[in-house]
Every structure is written in structure tokens, then in C-alpha cells.
């Protein structure tokens, strides 16, 4: 295995931080070495200096995509942090259904990973609106920086065991069994989610309309505090008044430094 020097790690970590916001602490050095070992081997590089020069000189961006795919975890599952979906069902959707006059509901799953979060939201919305749903535009924007997980999300195919946390009628109505061990999300739910590659470190967000709800859960744990607060500021600026921001249960915002109002742990609102 090719070893990485302190200088090489710092160089690579600085590049990842400046382009993707991910803050790699010194103790991640061995983790990064392990995750990139096969990449260096396949490319016949003898050092991380050679690999870094390859990444920064690749104008196609493919090398950087592979780098991010290797170092990010992308761990998620259906109904993760269930309380958030309860809040959406019991508080957020009733509020929005009564206040969004043009019936254009705009929800963003930022850092959607392999798709479980936006698909869960789509199923929740489908059940909440029922027959009235045909009068609403409820499509969900789901973005991630990793092409690998976006490909998985678009396919919408999951192990049957991963569906066990879902309500029985959701599994029956929103999935088609493909084999003894895998099922695929039904078309009526898949067509409600628009998947796109997007880097949250973009200087400005290119959205024409503002969002009513943003889910950005367990993403900012990889960022340092300054990067996190800048991202939260951008979320605030592209959100409608009265909109909700959901972050991970292990995450929190400094209430003295954000314009968001605290609702409950990991839930904030723009007033």
C-alpha cells in the first residue's frame, strides 16, 4: 500500500476542503490512505503527490468525482431519524397546505445519498394529500455530490430488508418486488423526485424559486464551523418565510449566529 506523507495529506485535505467543504482532521490520514489505495493502484501511481497532480490537472472532473466518491460515507436508510417525518406529517405539511396559494410545494433534499430520504418524503406527501395531490406540484429536488449514489437513487432499487422500517401499506403501495431479495420504488413515487448532481459549496445557489422545506441531514458533520454557517446562510436566503430546515439529530446551529428560529432539536424555521 502506498503511504501518504503529512505534506501530501495536508495538500489533499486542503483541496477537498476548498472545493467540497469537507474538513478532514489529521486522524483521518490512515482512513484516506485505505480508501484511495485501490485508486492509486489502478492508475499505477507510486505516490499521493502523483495522484494529487492527476486530480487537479484532470479537466473532465472525473478524477475529482472518484476522489469524493471514495472518501464520503453516504450512509442512510429509510425513515432515518423518524421524528422528522412525524413533524413533516403533523406540522409542516398542514401548515404549507393552508398557506401555499399557488399549490407549488418546493422541497429540497440536499445530500440525498442513495435516495431513501427523498423517496420517503415523496411517499409521505402522497399519503398526506391523497386525492388532492393531483392539484399540487409536489416534486422534490434531491441533490448529491456523488454520481455513484445518485445512480443508485435514480434506479430506486433496494434490498427488501431495508424496507422493514416502512409502514406495511407503504411497502405494498409504493414498491414492486423485483426478486426474492430486492424491490424497486413504484413509478408514481419515482417520478416525484428529481435527482441532480450539485456541490453545496457553490458560491451562489442557482434556483429561480425559493424552497418551503430543506432537508440537509448528517451532511454538515463533515464541515468546519465557518463552512457550516455559510451554508446555513445560503439555505436561509433561498427559503420562503415560514420555511423549515431539518438537519441531523447529531447536528445543531448556534442560535446566536443564525437567523433561523429554533423549533426543536435539529428543526429550525425562517420567520
C-alpha positions in Angstrom: 0.0 0.0 0.0 1.3 3.5 -0.9 1.8 5.5 2.2 0.9 9.2 2.5 3.2 11.8 4.0 2.0 14.6 6.2 2.6 17.1 3.5 0.7 15.1 0.9 -2.2 14.6 3.3 -2.4 18.4 4.0 -2.3 19.1 0.3 -5.1 16.7 -0.4 -7.1 17.8 2.6 -6.8 21.5 1.6 -8.0 20.7 -1.9 -11.1 18.7 -0.6 -11.9 21.4 1.9 -11.7 24.3 -0.5 -13.7 22.6 -3.3 -16.2 20.5 -1.3 -16.3 21.9 2.2 -15.3 18.5 3.8 -12.9 19.0 6.7 -10.5 16.1 7.1 -8.8 16.0 10.5 -5.3 14.7 10.9 -6.6 11.4 12.4 -8.3 10.6 9.1 -5.0 10.1 7.4 -5.0 6.4 7.6 -8.7 6.2 6.6 -7.9 8.2 3.5 -4.9 6.1 2.6 -7.0 2.9 2.9 -9.9 4.3 0.8 -7.7 5.6 -2.0 -5.3 2.7 -2.1 -7.1 0.9 -5.0 -7.4 4.1 -7.0 -3.7 4.7 -6.9 -3.1 1.0 -7.7 -5.4 1.1 -10.7 -3.8 4.2 -12.0 -0.2 2.9 -11.4 0.7 5.9 -9.2 3.6 5.4 -6.8 2.8 8.4 -4.5 0.0 10.6 -3.4 1.8 13.5 -5.0 1.4 11.9 -8.4 -2.2 11.2 -7.6 -2.9 14.8 -6.5 -1.3 16.3 -9.6 -3.5 13.9 -11.7 -6.7 15.1 -9.9 -6.0 18.8 -10.2 -5.0 18.6 -13.9 -8.0 16.5 -15.0 -10.2 19.0 -16.8 -13.0 16.5 -17.2 -13.6 16.5 -13.4 -13.9 12.7 -13.4 -10.8 12.2 -11.1 -12.3 14.6 -8.5 -15.7 12.7 -8.7 -13.9 9.5 -8.0 -12.0 11.1 -5.1 -15.2 12.3 -3.4 -17.0 9.0 -4.0 -14.2 7.2 -2.2 -13.9 9.4 0.8 -17.6 10.1 1.6 -19.6 7.6 3.6 -23.1 8.1 2.1 -24.7 6.0 4.8 -28.5 6.3 5.0 -31.7 4.3 5.2 -35.5 4.6 5.0 -37.2 6.5 7.8 -33.8 7.6 9.3 -34.5 9.9 12.2 -38.2 9.1 12.1 -39.2 12.1 14.3 -38.5 14.5 11.3 -41.1 12.7 9.2 -43.6 12.9 12.1 -43.0 16.7 12.2 -43.4 16.9 8.4 -46.7 15.0 8.6 -48.2 16.6 11.7 -46.9 20.2 11.5 -45.2 21.2 8.3 -47.5 19.8 5.6 -50.7 21.0 7.3 -49.1 24.5 7.5 -48.0 24.5 3.9 -51.2 23.1 2.5 -53.0 26.0 4.0 -50.6 28.8 3.1 -49.0 27.9 -0.3 -51.5 29.6 -2.6 -50.1 28.6 -5.9 -50.0 24.9 -4.9 -46.4 24.7 -5.8 -44.7 22.9 -3.0 -40.9 23.2 -3.1 -38.8 20.7 -1.1 -35.1 20.1 -1.4 -33.3 17.0 -0.1 -29.7 18.3 0.0 -27.2 15.5 0.3 -29.7 12.9 -0.7 -27.2 10.0 -0.9 -28.8 6.8 -2.4 -32.3 8.3 -2.4 -34.0 6.9 0.7 -34.7 10.3 2.2 -36.4 12.0 -0.8 -38.4 8.8 -1.6 -39.6 8.7 2.0 -40.7 12.3 1.7 -42.5 11.6 -1.6 -44.4 8.7 0.0 -45.3 10.9 3.0 -46.6 13.7 0.7 -48.5 11.2 -1.5 -50.3 9.9 1.6 -50.9 13.3 3.1 -52.6 14.9 0.1 -54.4 11.8 -1.1 -56.9 12.7 -3.9 -56.0 16.3 -3.7 -52.4 15.6 -4.8 -53.3 16.0 -8.4 -53.9 19.7 -7.9 -50.4 20.2 -6.4 -46.9 20.3 -7.8 -45.1 18.3 -5.1 -41.9 17.3 -6.9 -38.8 17.0 -4.7 -35.4 18.2 -5.7 -32.8 15.7 -4.5 -29.1 16.5 -4.9 -25.7 15.0 -4.0 -22.1 15.5 -5.0 -21.6 11.8 -5.6 -22.5 10.4 -9.0 -22.2 6.9 -7.7 -25.0 7.3 -5.1 -27.1 9.3 -7.5 -27.1 6.5 -10.0 -28.3 4.2 -7.2 -31.0 6.7 -6.2 -32.3 7.0 -9.8 -32.6 3.3 -10.2 -34.6 3.2 -6.9 -33.9 -0.4 -6.2 -33.3 -1.5 -2.6 -32.8 -4.7 -0.6 -36.2 -5.9 0.8 -34.7 -5.9 4.3 -34.0 -2.2 4.0 -37.8 -1.6 3.7 -38.7 -3.2 7.0 -38.9 0.2 8.8 -41.5 1.4 6.4 -45.3 1.1 7.2 -46.8 -2.0 5.7 -49.1 -0.2 3.4 -46.3 2.0 2.0 -44.3 -1.2 1.1 -47.4 -2.6 -0.6 -48.5 0.5 -2.5 -45.1 2.2 -3.3 -42.8 -0.7 -4.3 -42.6 -3.5 -6.8 -40.8 -6.7 -5.8 -38.2 -7.5 -8.4 -36.8 -10.6 -6.9 -36.6 -12.6 -3.7 -34.4 -10.0 -2.1 -34.9 -6.7 -4.0 -37.7 -4.2 -4.7 -38.0 -1.1 -6.8 -39.8 2.2 -6.0 -43.0 2.4 -7.9 -43.1 4.8 -10.8 -45.7 7.1 -9.2 -43.2 7.8 -6.4 -40.0 7.8 -8.6 -41.5 10.5 -10.9 -42.0 12.8 -7.9 -38.2 13.1 -7.2 -35.8 15.0 -9.5 -32.2 13.9 -8.9 -29.3 16.2 -9.7 -25.6 16.4 -9.0 -24.9 19.6 -7.0 -22.0 20.9 -4.9 -23.2 22.7 -1.8 -20.0 24.7 -1.9 -21.2 26.6 -5.0 -20.8 30.3 -4.2 -24.4 31.0 -5.2 -27.4 28.7 -5.5 -28.9 28.9 -9.0 -32.6 28.4 -8.0 -35.2 30.6 -9.5 -37.8 30.0 -6.8 -37.4 29.7 -3.1 -37.9 26.5 -1.1 -40.5 25.8 1.6 -38.5 22.9 3.2 -34.9 21.9 3.1 -33.6 18.6 4.5 -29.8 18.7 4.9 -29.2 16.0 7.4 -25.8 14.5 8.5 -24.0 16.5 5.9 -22.6 19.4 7.9 -20.9 17.0 10.3 -18.1 16.9 7.7 -17.7 20.7 7.7 -15.9 23.1 9.9 -18.0 25.7 11.7 -17.3 28.6 9.3 -18.3 26.4 6.3 -21.4 25.2 8.1 -22.6 28.6 9.0 -22.0 29.9 5.4 -24.1 27.0 4.0 -26.9 27.7 6.5 -26.9 31.3 5.5 -27.3 30.3 1.8 -30.2 28.0 2.8 -31.8 30.8 4.6 -31.5 33.1 1.6 -33.2 30.6 -0.8 -36.0 29.7 1.6 -39.5 31.2 1.8 -40.6 32.9 5.0 -42.1 30.3 7.3 -40.0 27.6 5.7 -38.4 24.7 7.7 -34.8 23.5 7.8 -34.1 19.9 9.0 -30.6 18.9 10.0 -29.2 15.7 11.5 -30.1 14.8 15.1 -26.4 15.0 16.0 -26.1 18.5 14.5 -27.1 21.9 15.8 -27.0 25.6 14.9 -25.5 28.4 17.0 -28.7 30.3 17.8 -26.7 33.5 18.3 -25.2 33.3 14.8 -28.1 32.1 12.7 -31.3 34.0 11.6 -33.2 30.7 11.8 -35.5 30.3 14.8 -35.2 27.2 16.9 -38.3 24.9 16.7 -37.0 21.7 18.3 -33.7 19.8 18.3 -32.5 19.6 14.6 -35.5 21.6 13.3 -35.4 25.3 12.5 -37.7 27.8 10.9 -37.3 31.0 8.9 -39.7 33.6 10.3 
